[in-house]
């Protein structure tokens, strides 16, 4: 696995955990307000990250995702990262669909007909079987199974590519789209139910009753509110995280100490509308490059002889082992190292989550102690 892929995985997992796991675990944490020191540190560190770029940002901070980025970000949240063969295959198929919906034939259609034609298209080309818990974008493209979130992501990205003003809607247990036409205030918005091939303007037209599709009950539209494309992409991460947690699958989870939660909440205050924690300065739908963190360390004054990015992991492993409080199995699980003994790997499925949670809090406290000692020496 390349360093670039590892960095991208780390960034996507941070965004995944921030968007999902922190709210779910919030009741276990004491109330935290980011301190002024935390805000200042993040501002300075983010500035160093941004200084590694030589070009201006493509999108402004408040801009929503571009049509293709709606799918690309949701794809990354599904664990399928940019540059991988699977991601290239999905984006290739998406681009083929985008070429169809942006063709002169589609452009000549009135907006309502164009919106309905796109819904028909995705059922002809991609969507085959409704499955309530199937949010994964690559699975949707490979197997044709989908739910309200994954189908809404696909529809919205294509409809916006076709020049339609389509906006995502969310209720407590459902997601769908609404079309706003250019006819003015006198023309009512039209809902688009993406879980059924005849879901254009549901309630006005009879949807297909089949075990392959889903007819949304009227109660599922109660409490609806409009959300941004970023929020829609974030629902992909939310749904998948809940599935993993319900299945006690913590393979990709990282326990967060109180200090880390404080840092992430402060970072959200700085740039809370972005789907990624550390977006690229060139495209807010992509993570920073593999050199971003390293260059930031150098600009903060740390030389190559002092520290590198992987050195943080090495230091943690060395010091945690030296403490003698935690077993090597727990430390290795936290570092996501694979068991080298094939037989043991086949039978040892423990994730050691409770021990890892306590260990990471103790590690964060230890780092605070080291910082306090360094500050005292500097003041002496």
N, C-alpha and C positions, 0 to 999 in steps of 0.2 A: 504494500500500500504506500503510495507516494506521500511525501510530507504535505503537499497541497491538499490531498484528499483528507488527511488526518486533521489539518487545520479547519477545513470546511466542515467536517463532521463535528468537530468541537464547537464551532460557532453555531451550527444548526441545532445541536443538542442544548446549548445554552439558551437559545431562543425558545426551544421546545420546553425546557424546564421552567423558564421564566413565565411563559404564557400559560402554562398548565399546572405544573407541580406546586409552585408557590401558592396560588390560590387554594388548591386542594389541601395543602398542609398548613394553611395560615392559622388555623385554630390551635396548632401545636406550638406556635411561636409567640413570644411576647411582642407587644406593639413596638415597632421600631420606626423612628424618624431619622432619615439620613442626616448625619451631622454636617456642619459646614466644612470640616476637614475632608469628609468623604466626597462631598460635592466638588470641592476644589481639586482633590486628587483626580477624580474622574474627568473633570474639565481639562486638566493639564495632560492626562494620559491620552484622552481622545484627540486633543490638539496634536500631540505627537504622531498619532496614527494618521491623522488627516494630512500632516506635513509630509508624509511619505509619498503623497500624490503630486503629480506635476500638471494635472488637468482639473478643470472645475467639475463639480458634480453635474450629472446629467439631469437629475430630477431635483426639484426643490424639496425642502423638508416636509412641507405639507401636501405634496403631490401624492395622488393615489397610484397604485400599481398600474403599469402598462398592461394591455390585454394579455400578451404572452407571458408576462411576469406573474400574473395571477396563477397560471398553471405551474410555472417554474417554481415559485415559492412553495406552493402546495405539494409539489413533487419532492422538494427538498425536505419538507416536514414529514413526508411519507418515508423518509430514509433513503431516498433515491437522489443522490447528489449530482450537481452539474459536472459534466465531463466523463461520467461513467457510461458504459455501453447501454445500460438499461435506460438511463436518462436521455441519451441521444436518440434511442429508438422511440421513446414516448414523444419527445419534442419533434422528431421527424414526422410522426403520424399527426401530431397537432398541426404542424406547418402545412401538411397536405390538406387538412380540413380548413385551415385559415385561408388557403389559396382559393378554396371553393367558395367560402362565404364572402370573400372580397372580390369575387369575379363580377364582370359587368352584368351577368344574368341576375345575380342576387342584388346588385346595386340598383337595378331598374325596378325592383319590387317595392311597393309601399312598405313603410316600416312594420305594420302589423303582420303582413304576409311574410316579410323577410324574417321576422322573429319566429314565426311559426315554422317556416321552412328550415331554419337552423335546428329547431327542436326535432323535427323529423329526421334531419341529417344525422344527428348524433345517435339516434336510435338505429338508423340504418348501418352506421359505420362502427359504433363503439358499444353502446349500452344494450345488454341482452337480458340481464336478470337482476331484479331488485333484491338487495340483501341489507337489512337494517343496520348492521354493524360494519359495512364495508366502505370505509372512508379512503382507503389507500388509492392514490392516483395510478401507480404502475399496475396494480392488480386490476383496476377498472379497465385499463387499456389492454392488458394481456388476457383477461378472462371475461370481460364484459359485465362483471358484477359491480354494483354501485349502490349508493344510498343518496339521501337528499343533499348531503354536503358535497360529495365527490361529483355528482351530476350537476349541481349548481356551479361548482368551480369550472367545469368544462363548458357548460352553456354560457356562463357570463363572460369567460375569456373570449369565446368565439363571437358572441353577440357584440361585444365592444370592439373587437377587431373589424366587424362588419359595419361599424359606425353607429350602432344603436345605443341609446341611453338606457342601459339595463342596470338596475341596482339590486344589491343583495338585501334580502329581508330575513330576519331571524325571530323565532319564537322560542319559548323555553325548551321545546323538543323538536324543532323543525327548522329547515332553511329552504328558501326558494327565491325567485327573482320577480322583479316588477319592471315592465317596459313603460317608459315615459316617451311619448311621441312628440314630434315637433308641432303638433296642431294647436298648442296653446292650452290655457287653463280650462277651456271648454271641453277638451278631450280627456276622458278619464284614463288614468293609468291602468294597465292590464297586467294581472298576475300571470306568472308562468310557472307551472308546477312541473319540475324537471324529473319527477319520479314516474311519469306516465307519458307515453308518446303523444297522447292527446291532451296534454296538460296546459295548452295555451288557453288562457281565460277560463280556468276551472270554475265549474258551477254554471257556466253558460253553454258548455259543450260536454257531451257525454264522454267520460274517460273510459279507456279500455279496462274491463274487469277481467283480470287474468292473474294467475299466481306468479307470472313473470314480472308484473308491474305492481305499483302501489297506488291506491286511491286514498288521498289524505282526508281524514275526517275534518269537518268544519271546525271542530274545537281546537285543532292543531294550529289554526290561524289566529287564535286569540293571543293578545299581548304582543303582537308583531311590532318590530321596530327596524328601521333601516340601519345597515352596517356597511362599513367601507370594504373595499376589496381586500385590504390587509386583514381586517377582522375575519372575513370569510376564509382566507388562507389559514389564519390562526385556528379556526375551527377544525381543520384537518389535524393539527397537532393535538388539540384538546381531545378530540374523539379517540385518536389512536392511543394517547396517554392513558385515558380512562380504561380502555380495553386491556392495556398492558398491566395496569395496576390491579384491575379486577382478576386478572389471571395470575397475579403475583409474579409477573415477568419484569424483573428489574435489571435486565441485562444492560440496558443503556441508561439507567438512572444513576444520578450522582447526588448523594445526600448533601444538603446545603447547610452550612453553619449559619448562626445568626448574623455574623459579620458579612457573610457573602450575600445573604438576603438584603442586608442594608445597602451594600454596594449596588446590587441589581435594581433595587427600588430607586436609588439615586440616579442610576443610569436611565431608568424609565422616565424620570422627571425631565432629564435632559433631552431625550429623543423618544418619547413614548409612542409615537405614531408609526414607528418603523417595525417591520416584521422580524428583523434580525437585530441582535444586540450590537454587533460590530459590522455594519454594512460597508461595502466598498464605496469610496468617494466617487467612483465613476457610475455605479448603478446600485440603487438602494435595494434591489432585489437579489444582489449577490453579496456574499461575505467578503471580508478583507482578504488580501492575497496572503500567500504563505510567508511573505517577508514582512508583513505589516507589524506584527508583534515584535519581531526581532529588531526592526528599524526603530520602533518606538523605544525599546530598551536602550539602544545606542544613543538616541537623541536625548534620553534622560541621563546620559553620562556613564552608563555601564559598558565596560569594554568587553571584547570577546574573551579575554582571559578571565573575566569575573563571572560571567553568566551567559547562558544561552537558554532558549525556550525549554528544551528538553531537560535542562539542568534543574528546573523546578521539580520535575517528577523524580529525578535521581536524588535530590536533596530530601524530598519527602520520604522516599523509600528508605534511605540511609538512616535518617533521624527517627522515623517511626519504629524501625527495627531495633535501633539502639535504645529506645525507651523501655523495651521489654514488656510492654503492657498488651501488645496486640500480636496475634499469631501471624506468621507469614501468609497463611491462606487469606486472612482478612485484608492484609495490605496489598497482596497481589490482585485480589478481586477489585479493590478500589482503583488500582492502576490499570484495570482491564487487561491484565496479562493472561494469556491463555495457558492452561495447564499443559506442560510439556509431556507428562506421562499420559499416554493415550488411554490406558486402562483406567487410571484414576479419573481422567476427564470424562470418561463415559459414565462413571457411576457417581461422581461428586457433582451434584447440581445445586449445591447451596449457594445463595447469593450473599449471605452474611450481612443483610441490610441493617439490622439493628446495631450490630457491632460496628459497622462502617459509619453509621450515623453518629454514634458516640465518639468514634475515633476522629472524624472530621471536625466535630465541635472542639475536641481537645486540641487538635492540630491548629485550628484557628486561634484558640486561646494562647497556645504556645507562640504563634507568630506575633500576637499582640504583645506578649511578654518580651520577646526579642526586640521588637520595635521600641518599647518603652525603655529598655536597657540602652539601646543605641542612642536614643534621644538624650538620656541622662549623660552619657559619655560625651556627646556633642556639646552639651551645655556646660560641662565641667571645664 
